[in-house]
Amino acid sequence: MLPRPSNSDPAPSADWIEASCLVSRDAALSRSDIVGILSVIGESAPEEQAETTWIQLQGRRSVLGAEYPFEIEQESVALRDTNPARNAYLAMLLISIRAYIAEARTNPITDYTRLFEYLTAEAARRYVSGQSVRIGWPREAPVPAGFGDLIEYLSDLLREGPTGPVLNEPDKDAGADVVAWRPFADGRAGQLIVLAQCATGGNWKEKATELQCLEWQRYIQFAVEPIRVLAIPHIEPDAGRWVKYSSRGGVILDRVRITELLGGDPYGQLADEVNDWLEGEIVRLRLVESEAGLS
C-alpha cells in the first residue's frame, strides 16, 4: 500500500484506499489488509477507522454508480474496468493525494495542473451545455499569452464588452483558469458565463475567495455577472464545510461532480492524454509503494 496520508480525515483516508488499490498489481484490497496496515503503523482503533473509510467509499459509489471506478463489497475493494469517466476520476484521485502524501510529490507542477484545468474546461462546457476555453497559465495557442491580449480575445469570443483598460495587469490569469458560456443564436451579450478557478493543492479552501467577478468586470463589462466556480480534484464530505466554501468560492466542481459531468459521451483527445498521464503515474507510484514497504 501507499504511505498513510498525513491527514487522517475520512476523505483522505478513502483516497488512500482507492489509490493503493489502483496502484496494487492485484487491483484489489481486502478490509483485513487495511486493518492490518493500520495496526502495523500504530493507528488506534484500526477496525473503527476501516469502517469509517468504508462508509466514505460506499457514499462515492452511491452517487456515481456505473462511473465509479471501484467495486465496493462488504469485505473488499477492487478496481473496475476503465472507461473515460472512470479514468478522469482516477487521474483526479492521484492529483489529490499529492496534498496528503509527501512521497507522491515529485513531478513538475505544470504536468498535472494543466491536465486538471482541461478536465475542468470539459466538465464546465457540459455543465452549461455550451462552450469553454482554458485560460490558465501557461496559456496555449490560440489563447494569447499576454493578459491584455487575453481580454480582447475573450471579449471577441464571448461577444461581451466593451473592454476596460488593463492599468495594473494582474499576475497570469486574475484567478480564472477556465471560462465557459452558453451563447444564443443571436450572438448578443447577456448570457450564462462561468469563470472557474482550479485549485489542486491541499490549501484549496484558502483559495476560495481569490476569484472575484468584480475584478473581471473591470476588464470586460459583462451584461450579466458571471457565475463563479471552484474546481477541485478533492472530495469534501462534510455538509457544513461544503456549504461554507460554496458560499465563498461559488459552485464547487469536485472530483465526484466532474466525473458525473464527464460520464456518457467520450471527450476525445483529452481522454487519451488522461490515460497516458494515468499510466505514467501508476508506474511511478508503484515505486513509492515499494519503497514504503507496506505491501
BAMARTOR-326207 format. One line per field, with one value per residue: x, y, z of N, C-alpha, C, CB in turn; residue in one letter; residue number from 1. Coordinates in steps of 0.2 Angstrom, whole numbers. Glycine has a CB too. Layout:
# residues N
n_xx: [X|...]
n_yy: [Y|...]
n_zz: [Z|...]
ca_xx: [X|...]
ca_yy: [Y|...]
ca_zz: [Z|...]
c_xx: [X|...]
c_yy: [Y|...]
c_zz: [Z|...]
cb_xx: [X|...]
cb_yy: [Y|...]
cb_zz: [Z|...]
code: [a|...]
pos: [NUM|...]
This chain:
# residues 295
n_xx: [4|1|10|3|-8|-4|-15|-28|-41|-58|-60|-47|-42|-50|-47|-34|-35|-42|-32|-21|-27|-28|-15|-10|-4|-13|-24|-34|-40|-42|-53|-47|-34|-32|-35|-24|-13|-16|-14|-1|6|3|-9|-23|-38|-40|-50|-62|-58|-56|-70|-76|-69|-74|-88|-86|-82|-92|-102|-97|-98|-112|-116|-110|-112|-112|-101|-91|-75|-72|-76|-86|-87|-93|-82|-71|-62|-61|-53|-62|-65|-59|-65|-68|-73|-71|-57|-55|-59|-49|-37|-39|-40|-26|-20|-25|-20|-8|-8|-8|0|17|27|22|24|33|33|34|25|17|13|2|-7|-11|-17|-28|-35|-39|-48|-57|-62|-68|-78|-85|-90|-99|-108|-114|-119|-113|-100|-82|-66|-49|-39|-29|-12|3|-3|-10|-9|-24|-25|-20|-5|-2|-10|-18|-20|-27|-39|-45|-46|-55|-66|-70|-73|-83|-92|-95|-93|-90|-72|-62|-48|-32|-25|-17|-9|-14|-6|-3|-18|-28|-35|-44|-45|-52|-65|-82|-97|-114|-119|-132|-141|-142|-131|-129|-124|-126|-128|-127|-112|-98|-85|-71|-60|-46|-40|-28|-21|-18|-22|-34|-46|-42|-40|-53|-59|-51|-54|-63|-78|-80|-68|-65|-75|-70|-62|-69|-84|-97|-113|-121|-118|-105|-105|-97|-85|-78|-66|-60|-49|-52|-62|-75|-83|-90|-105|-108|-96|-95|-106|-101|-89|-94|-102|-92|-83|-91|-100|-95|-85|-81|-71|-81|-92|-86|-83|-96|-101|-93|-97|-104|-104|-89|-73|-64|-48|-42|-46|-37|-25|-27|-27|-14|-6|-11|-7|7|9|4|14|25|20|20|33|35|26|33|45|40|37|25|17]
n_yy: [-6|12|25|31|44|61|68|62|62|57|58|60|47|38|41|36|23|20|24|16|4|5|6|-6|-21|-32|-25|-25|-24|-31|-28|-33|-32|-19|-15|-22|-15|-3|-6|-10|2|9|15|20|11|3|-5|2|14|8|5|18|23|14|18|30|27|19|29|37|28|26|39|40|28|18|25|26|20|9|-7|-10|-20|-29|-34|-30|-20|-17|-13|-8|-12|0|16|32|41|35|35|48|51|43|49|62|58|54|66|73|66|70|81|76|65|65|58|57|68|73|76|89|104|109|98|91|101|108|97|95|107|107|96|102|112|104|98|110|115|105|107|119|117|122|131|131|137|135|146|146|148|141|149|142|141|144|154|170|174|186|196|207|205|193|197|205|194|186|194|196|182|179|189|200|215|233|232|236|247|239|243|240|226|210|196|183|176|182|175|166|151|144|148|147|146|149|152|162|160|173|179|190|200|196|182|166|164|157|158|150|144|134|123|113|110|106|117|122|127|140|147|150|162|169|172|184|191|205|210|205|211|224|222|216|222|214|210|202|197|185|168|161|147|135|123|108|93|86|78|84|79|84|91|104|111|110|119|131|133|134|145|154|152|150|139|123|112|96|81|71|77|82|70|65|74|71|59|47|53|51|61|64|68|73|63|53|59|60|46|42|50|45|31|33|39|28|19|26|28|15|12|21|14|2|7|11|0|-6|-16]
n_zz: [0|-2|6|22|22|28|33|42|41|36|21|15|19|13|0|0|1|-11|-20|-17|-20|-34|-38|-34|-40|-40|-40|-31|-14|3|17|29|25|25|39|45|40|46|59|60|57|68|71|81|86|73|67|68|61|48|46|45|34|24|24|18|5|0|0|-11|-22|-22|-27|-39|-46|-60|-65|-56|-52|-44|-37|-23|-10|4|11|3|-9|-26|-42|-56|-73|-85|-91|-100|-91|-78|-79|-78|-65|-58|-62|-56|-43|-41|-42|-31|-20|-19|-10|2|4|5|-2|-14|-22|-34|-48|-60|-57|-67|-75|-70|-66|-77|-84|-76|-77|-90|-89|-81|-89|-99|-92|-87|-99|-102|-91|-93|-105|-117|-123|-120|-113|-109|-99|-91|-84|-89|-104|-119|-137|-147|-137|-131|-124|-116|-104|-107|-121|-120|-114|-124|-133|-126|-125|-139|-142|-133|-136|-128|-119|-119|-117|-103|-99|-95|-82|-71|-73|-69|-61|-71|-73|-66|-57|-64|-72|-81|-93|-97|-107|-112|-127|-136|-152|-157|-155|-146|-132|-114|-107|-100|-91|-85|-74|-69|-56|-53|-41|-35|-24|-6|0|-5|1|6|-5|-10|-11|-20|-34|-41|-47|-48|-50|-63|-70|-72|-82|-93|-98|-93|-98|-90|-74|-71|-66|-52|-51|-42|-44|-40|-37|-26|-13|-3|11|21|26|31|29|16|11|17|10|-3|-3|-2|-13|-24|-36|-32|-41|-38|-37|-39|-44|-56|-62|-64|-73|-84|-88|-99|-115|-124|-122|-132|-138|-126|-117|-121|-117|-103|-100|-104|-95|-83|-83|-83|-70|-62|-63|-58|-45|-40|-37|-27|-18|-16|-10|2|9|13|7]
ca_xx: [0|5|11|-3|-9|-3|-22|-32|-49|-61|-60|-40|-41|-54|-42|-28|-38|-43|-25|-17|-30|-26|-8|-8|-4|-19|-30|-39|-38|-47|-54|-42|-27|-32|-34|-18|-8|-17|-11|7|9|2|-15|-28|-44|-40|-56|-66|-56|-58|-77|-77|-67|-79|-94|-85|-81|-99|-105|-95|-101|-119|-118|-108|-115|-108|-95|-87|-70|-71|-82|-85|-90|-93|-75|-65|-62|-57|-53|-66|-63|-59|-68|-65|-76|-68|-50|-54|-59|-43|-32|-40|-38|-19|-18|-27|-16|-1|-9|-8|6|23|31|18|25|39|33|34|18|13|11|-5|-12|-13|-22|-34|-38|-43|-54|-62|-65|-73|-84|-89|-93|-105|-112|-118|-121|-111|-93|-77|-59|-44|-35|-24|-5|4|-8|-8|-12|-24|-26|-15|-1|-2|-16|-22|-22|-32|-45|-48|-48|-61|-72|-72|-76|-90|-96|-96|-89|-83|-66|-59|-40|-29|-20|-12|-10|-13|-2|-6|-25|-33|-39|-48|-42|-57|-71|-87|-103|-119|-122|-138|-140|-142|-124|-128|-121|-131|-129|-124|-105|-94|-77|-69|-54|-44|-36|-26|-17|-22|-24|-39|-51|-39|-41|-60|-61|-47|-58|-69|-81|-80|-62|-66|-80|-66|-58|-74|-91|-102|-120|-124|-112|-104|-106|-90|-85|-71|-65|-55|-49|-53|-69|-76|-89|-94|-110|-107|-90|-97|-110|-97|-85|-98|-104|-86|-80|-95|-102|-90|-85|-76|-70|-87|-96|-83|-84|-103|-102|-89|-100|-108|-101|-82|-71|-59|-40|-41|-46|-30|-20|-28|-25|-6|-4|-13|-2|14|8|4|21|29|18|22|40|34|24|39|50|36|37|18|13]
ca_yy: [0|18|28|34|52|65|70|55|63|51|58|57|40|34|42|32|16|20|25|10|-2|7|5|-13|-26|-36|-21|-26|-24|-33|-24|-36|-29|-12|-16|-25|-10|2|-9|-10|9|11|18|17|8|2|-8|8|18|5|6|25|24|10|22|35|23|17|35|39|23|28|45|40|22|15|29|25|15|4|-11|-10|-26|-29|-35|-29|-15|-19|-9|-10|-10|8|20|39|45|32|37|55|51|41|55|67|55|54|73|74|63|74|86|72|60|69|54|57|74|73|78|96|106|110|92|89|106|109|92|96|113|104|92|106|115|100|97|116|115|101|109|125|115|127|131|133|138|135|152|146|149|145|148|138|144|150|159|174|174|192|197|212|202|188|201|206|188|183|199|194|175|179|194|204|221|234|230|241|247|234|248|236|219|205|190|177|175|185|170|162|146|142|151|143|150|146|158|162|161|180|182|196|199|194|175|162|164|154|159|144|144|127|123|106|109|105|123|125|131|146|150|150|169|173|174|189|194|212|212|204|216|230|221|215|224|208|212|199|195|178|163|158|140|132|116|104|86|83|77|87|75|87|95|111|114|111|125|136|135|135|152|158|151|148|132|118|106|92|75|67|81|82|63|64|78|68|52|46|54|52|68|65|68|74|56|49|62|57|39|42|53|40|25|35|40|22|16|30|27|8|13|24|9|-2|10|12|-7|-8|-20]
ca_zz: [0|-2|13|25|22|34|36|43|40|32|14|13|21|7|-6|1|0|-18|-24|-15|-24|-41|-39|-32|-45|-39|-41|-25|-7|7|23|33|23|28|46|46|39|51|65|59|58|75|72|86|83|66|64|68|55|42|45|43|27|20|23|13|-2|-2|-2|-18|-26|-22|-31|-46|-49|-65|-67|-50|-54|-39|-34|-16|-7|12|14|-1|-14|-32|-47|-61|-80|-86|-96|-100|-85|-73|-79|-76|-58|-56|-63|-51|-37|-40|-41|-25|-15|-18|-5|9|4|3|-6|-21|-25|-37|-55|-61|-55|-73|-78|-68|-65|-84|-86|-72|-80|-96|-87|-78|-95|-102|-87|-87|-105|-102|-86|-96|-112|-122|-125|-114|-115|-104|-100|-85|-85|-95|-109|-125|-143|-149|-132|-131|-118|-113|-101|-111|-127|-117|-113|-131|-136|-123|-127|-146|-141|-129|-138|-122|-118|-121|-113|-100|-99|-90|-80|-67|-76|-64|-62|-75|-75|-62|-53|-68|-76|-87|-95|-100|-108|-117|-131|-140|-159|-160|-154|-142|-125|-109|-107|-95|-91|-79|-73|-65|-53|-52|-35|-34|-18|0|3|-9|5|7|-12|-12|-12|-24|-40|-39|-53|-48|-54|-70|-73|-74|-89|-98|-95|-94|-97|-84|-70|-72|-60|-50|-50|-39|-46|-35|-38|-20|-11|4|13|27|23|33|26|8|11|19|4|-9|-2|-3|-19|-30|-37|-32|-45|-35|-41|-40|-49|-63|-65|-66|-80|-90|-90|-106|-121|-123|-123|-137|-137|-119|-114|-122|-113|-96|-100|-104|-88|-78|-84|-80|-63|-58|-63|-53|-38|-38|-34|-20|-13|-15|-5|8|12|16|3]
c_xx: [4|6|4|-3|-7|-10|-26|-39|-52|-60|-52|-39|-44|-50|-36|-30|-38|-36|-21|-20|-28|-19|-6|-9|-10|-25|-36|-36|-44|-47|-48|-35|-26|-31|-27|-13|-9|-14|-4|9|6|-5|-20|-34|-44|-46|-61|-64|-57|-66|-79|-75|-72|-85|-92|-85|-88|-103|-103|-98|-109|-121|-116|-110|-110|-101|-90|-82|-69|-77|-81|-90|-90|-86|-69|-67|-58|-58|-58|-63|-63|-63|-66|-67|-72|-60|-50|-54|-52|-37|-33|-38|-30|-16|-20|-23|-10|-2|-8|-3|12|26|28|20|32|39|32|26|14|10|4|-10|-15|-19|-29|-38|-42|-49|-59|-66|-70|-79|-88|-93|-100|-110|-117|-121|-120|-104|-88|-70|-55|-40|-30|-17|-1|-1|-5|-12|-19|-25|-20|-11|-2|-9|-21|-24|-28|-39|-49|-50|-55|-67|-75|-76|-83|-95|-99|-91|-93|-78|-64|-51|-37|-23|-14|-13|-9|-8|-6|-13|-30|-38|-43|-44|-46|-63|-76|-93|-107|-122|-129|-137|-140|-135|-123|-126|-127|-132|-126|-116|-102|-87|-75|-61|-52|-39|-34|-23|-22|-25|-30|-44|-48|-40|-48|-62|-56|-50|-64|-71|-80|-73|-62|-70|-76|-63|-63|-81|-96|-109|-123|-118|-111|-105|-98|-91|-78|-71|-59|-55|-50|-60|-69|-83|-93|-99|-110|-101|-91|-101|-106|-93|-88|-100|-98|-83|-84|-97|-95|-90|-79|-75|-76|-91|-93|-84|-91|-104|-98|-92|-103|-104|-93|-79|-64|-52|-39|-41|-40|-25|-21|-26|-17|-4|-5|-8|5|14|8|11|25|27|19|29|39|31|29|43|46|36|31|14|12]
c_yy: [6|21|31|41|55|67|63|56|58|52|57|50|36|35|37|25|15|20|19|4|-1|5|-2|-17|-30|-32|-22|-26|-27|-28|-27|-33|-22|-11|-18|-19|-4|0|-8|-3|12|15|15|15|7|-1|-2|13|15|6|13|26|20|14|27|32|21|23|37|34|25|34|43|33|19|18|28|19|10|0|-12|-15|-25|-30|-34|-23|-17|-14|-12|-9|-2|10|27|42|42|34|44|55|48|46|60|64|55|61|75|72|66|79|82|67|63|65|54|63|75|76|86|98|107|104|90|95|108|103|93|102|111|100|96|110|111|99|104|117|111|104|115|123|120|126|133|134|138|141|152|146|143|143|145|141|140|156|163|173|180|193|202|209|197|192|202|200|185|188|197|187|175|184|198|209|227|232|236|241|242|239|244|229|214|200|185|177|178|180|165|157|143|147|147|147|147|152|157|162|168|183|188|194|198|186|172|161|161|156|154|145|136|127|116|105|108|111|126|129|139|150|151|157|173|175|178|192|201|214|211|209|223|229|220|217|219|211|209|196|187|174|161|151|139|125|113|97|82|81|80|84|79|92|103|114|115|117|131|138|136|143|157|158|150|141|128|112|102|86|71|71|81|75|62|68|75|61|52|47|54|59|68|64|69|67|52|52|60|50|38|44|48|34|27|36|33|18|19|28|19|8|16|19|4|0|11|5|-9|-13|-27]
c_zz: [0|5|15|24|28|37|36|43|35|24|12|14|15|1|-6|-1|-8|-22|-23|-19|-31|-42|-38|-39|-45|-40|-37|-19|-2|14|28|32|26|35|48|46|44|58|65|60|64|76|77|83|76|63|63|62|49|41|42|36|22|19|18|6|-4|-4|-9|-23|-27|-27|-38|-50|-54|-67|-61|-52|-50|-38|-27|-13|1|14|9|-6|-20|-37|-53|-68|-81|-91|-95|-93|-79|-73|-77|-68|-55|-56|-57|-44|-36|-40|-34|-19|-14|-12|2|9|1|-2|-13|-25|-28|-44|-55|-60|-62|-76|-76|-67|-72|-86|-82|-75|-86|-94|-85|-84|-99|-98|-87|-93|-105|-97|-89|-103|-117|-124|-119|-117|-109|-105|-94|-88|-85|-101|-115|-131|-144|-144|-131|-124|-113|-110|-105|-117|-125|-117|-119|-134|-133|-125|-134|-145|-138|-132|-133|-122|-118|-115|-109|-100|-93|-87|-75|-68|-70|-65|-66|-78|-71|-58|-57|-72|-82|-87|-99|-101|-113|-121|-134|-148|-161|-159|-150|-135|-120|-110|-101|-96|-85|-79|-67|-62|-52|-46|-34|-28|-12|3|-1|-5|6|0|-14|-14|-17|-31|-38|-46|-54|-52|-61|-74|-75|-81|-94|-95|-97|-93|-91|-80|-70|-66|-59|-49|-47|-40|-42|-37|-32|-18|-4|6|18|24|25|30|18|7|12|13|-2|-9|-3|-10|-25|-30|-37|-37|-42|-40|-43|-45|-56|-66|-68|-73|-86|-92|-96|-112|-120|-124|-127|-135|-130|-115|-115|-118|-105|-95|-100|-97|-83|-78|-81|-73|-59|-58|-58|-46|-35|-35|-27|-15|-11|-9|2|12|16|12|7]
cb_xx: [-5|1|17|-3|-16|1|-25|-29|-50|-69|-61|-35|-44|-61|-40|-26|-44|-47|-22|-18|-38|-27|-3|-13|3|-19|-33|-43|-36|-46|-61|-42|-27|-38|-40|-16|-9|-24|-13|9|6|7|-19|-29|-50|-34|-59|-66|-48|-56|-81|-73|-60|-80|-96|-78|-77|-103|-104|-87|-100|-122|-113|-100|-121|-111|-96|-90|-64|-67|-82|-87|-88|-97|-75|-64|-60|-60|-46|-73|-66|-52|-76|-68|-83|-68|-48|-60|-65|-41|-33|-47|-40|-16|-22|-34|-15|0|-16|-15|4|27|31|11|24|42|27|36|18|17|16|-5|-8|-8|-19|-33|-33|-38|-52|-59|-59|-70|-81|-84|-89|-103|-108|-114|-129|-112|-92|-77|-58|-40|-40|-25|-2|11|-11|-9|-8|-29|-28|-16|6|0|-16|-17|-16|-30|-44|-43|-43|-61|-69|-66|-71|-89|-102|-96|-84|-82|-61|-61|-38|-26|-23|-13|-5|-20|1|-5|-26|-37|-43|-53|-39|-60|-70|-89|-100|-125|-117|-143|-146|-147|-121|-135|-118|-137|-125|-127|-102|-95|-76|-70|-53|-41|-39|-22|-12|-18|-19|-43|-52|-32|-37|-64|-61|-41|-60|-66|-88|-80|-56|-68|-85|-61|-54|-74|-92|-101|-124|-129|-113|-96|-110|-88|-85|-71|-63|-56|-42|-50|-70|-76|-87|-89|-117|-106|-84|-101|-116|-93|-80|-105|-107|-81|-75|-92|-105|-89|-84|-78|-65|-91|-97|-75|-82|-107|-99|-82|-104|-114|-103|-78|-70|-60|-37|-46|-52|-28|-20|-36|-28|-4|-7|-20|-2|16|2|-1|25|28|11|22|45|29|18|43|52|29|43|15|16]
cb_yy: [0|23|33|32|54|71|75|52|70|51|66|61|38|37|49|32|14|26|31|8|-1|14|9|-15|-30|-39|-22|-33|-17|-40|-25|-44|-29|-8|-21|-30|-7|4|-16|-13|13|15|19|23|13|-3|-13|12|19|-2|4|30|21|4|25|38|17|13|41|39|16|29|51|39|24|14|36|23|19|6|-18|-3|-33|-34|-42|-35|-8|-26|-8|-6|-14|10|19|42|44|25|36|59|46|34|58|70|47|50|77|72|55|78|89|69|54|70|47|56|80|66|75|99|112|114|86|85|113|108|85|97|118|101|87|112|117|93|96|122|113|94|112|131|113|134|136|127|145|129|158|139|154|143|155|131|143|151|155|181|173|198|199|218|199|185|207|210|183|183|206|194|171|180|192|199|221|241|226|242|254|228|253|237|218|202|187|171|168|190|173|166|140|134|158|136|157|143|159|167|157|184|183|199|206|198|173|155|171|146|167|138|148|124|126|104|114|101|128|119|128|146|146|147|173|168|167|195|191|215|208|197|218|231|215|208|231|202|210|193|197|177|157|162|136|134|116|105|84|87|70|95|69|90|93|111|110|105|125|135|130|131|153|156|145|151|131|116|107|90|71|66|88|84|58|67|85|67|50|52|60|47|71|71|73|79|52|50|70|58|35|46|59|38|23|41|44|17|17|37|28|3|18|30|5|-4|17|14|-7|-1|-21]
cb_zz: [6|-6|13|33|19|32|31|50|37|33|12|16|28|6|-6|9|3|-20|-21|-8|-23|-42|-34|-27|-46|-32|-49|-27|-4|10|26|33|15|25|49|42|32|52|67|52|52|77|65|92|85|64|69|74|56|42|51|48|27|23|30|14|-1|4|3|-18|-24|-15|-28|-46|-53|-71|-68|-43|-56|-33|-38|-13|-9|15|16|-5|-11|-34|-50|-61|-85|-87|-96|-105|-84|-73|-86|-79|-56|-60|-70|-51|-37|-46|-46|-23|-16|-24|-5|10|0|9|-4|-20|-20|-38|-58|-68|-51|-78|-75|-62|-63|-89|-84|-65|-81|-101|-81|-74|-100|-104|-80|-86|-111|-100|-80|-97|-112|-118|-131|-109|-119|-103|-99|-82|-81|-98|-111|-125|-149|-154|-125|-132|-119|-117|-94|-113|-131|-111|-109|-135|-135|-116|-127|-150|-137|-122|-143|-115|-124|-123|-116|-93|-98|-93|-76|-59|-81|-62|-55|-71|-76|-66|-48|-72|-72|-85|-99|-96|-111|-112|-137|-138|-163|-156|-161|-142|-123|-111|-114|-94|-93|-79|-70|-68|-47|-58|-29|-40|-17|5|3|-12|12|9|-17|-6|-6|-26|-44|-35|-54|-41|-51|-71|-68|-68|-88|-100|-97|-90|-104|-86|-62|-75|-62|-44|-56|-31|-54|-28|-41|-14|-11|4|15|32|25|41|27|6|15|25|3|-9|5|2|-18|-36|-44|-25|-53|-28|-37|-33|-47|-62|-60|-61|-79|-88|-84|-106|-125|-127|-116|-140|-141|-116|-117|-129|-113|-95|-106|-110|-87|-78|-91|-83|-61|-62|-70|-54|-37|-44|-39|-20|-17|-21|-8|7|17|17|-3]
code: [m|l|p|r|p|s|n|s|d|p|a|p|s|a|d|w|i|e|a|s|c|l|v|s|r|d|a|a|l|s|r|s|d|i|v|g|i|l|s|v|i|g|e|s|a|p|e|e|q|a|e|t|t|w|i|q|l|q|g|r|r|s|v|l|g|a|e|y|p|f|e|i|e|q|e|s|v|a|l|r|d|t|n|p|a|r|n|a|y|l|a|m|l|l|i|s|i|r|a|y|i|a|e|a|r|t|n|p|i|t|d|y|t|r|l|f|e|y|l|t|a|e|a|a|r|r|y|v|s|g|q|s|v|r|i|g|w|p|r|e|a|p|v|p|a|g|f|g|d|l|i|e|y|l|s|d|l|l|r|e|g|p|t|g|p|v|l|n|e|p|d|k|d|a|g|a|d|v|v|a|w|r|p|f|a|d|g|r|a|g|q|l|i|v|l|a|q|c|a|t|g|g|n|w|k|e|k|a|t|e|l|q|c|l|e|w|q|r|y|i|q|f|a|v|e|p|i|r|v|l|a|i|p|h|i|e|p|d|a|g|r|w|v|k|y|s|s|r|g|g|v|i|l|d|r|v|r|i|t|e|l|l|g|g|d|p|y|g|q|l|a|d|e|v|n|d|w|l|e|g|e|i|v|r|l|r|l|v|e|s|e|a|g|l|s]
pos: [1|2|3|4|5|6|7|8|9|10|11|12|13|14|15|16|17|18|19|20|21|22|23|24|25|26|27|28|29|30|31|32|33|34|35|36|37|38|39|40|41|42|43|44|45|46|47|48|49|50|51|52|53|54|55|56|57|58|59|60|61|62|63|64|65|66|67|68|69|70|71|72|73|74|75|76|77|78|79|80|81|82|83|84|85|86|87|88|89|90|91|92|93|94|95|96|97|98|99|100|101|102|103|104|105|106|107|108|109|110|111|112|113|114|115|116|117|118|119|120|121|122|123|124|125|126|127|128|129|130|131|132|133|134|135|136|137|138|139|140|141|142|143|144|145|146|147|148|149|150|151|152|153|154|155|156|157|158|159|160|161|162|163|164|165|166|167|168|169|170|171|172|173|174|175|176|177|178|179|180|181|182|183|184|185|186|187|188|189|190|191|192|193|194|195|196|197|198|199|200|201|202|203|204|205|206|207|208|209|210|211|212|213|214|215|216|217|218|219|220|221|222|223|224|225|226|227|228|229|230|231|232|233|234|235|236|237|238|239|240|241|242|243|244|245|246|247|248|249|250|251|252|253|254|255|256|257|258|259|260|261|262|263|264|265|266|267|268|269|270|271|272|273|274|275|276|277|278|279|280|281|282|283|284|285|286|287|288|289|290|291|292|293|294|295]
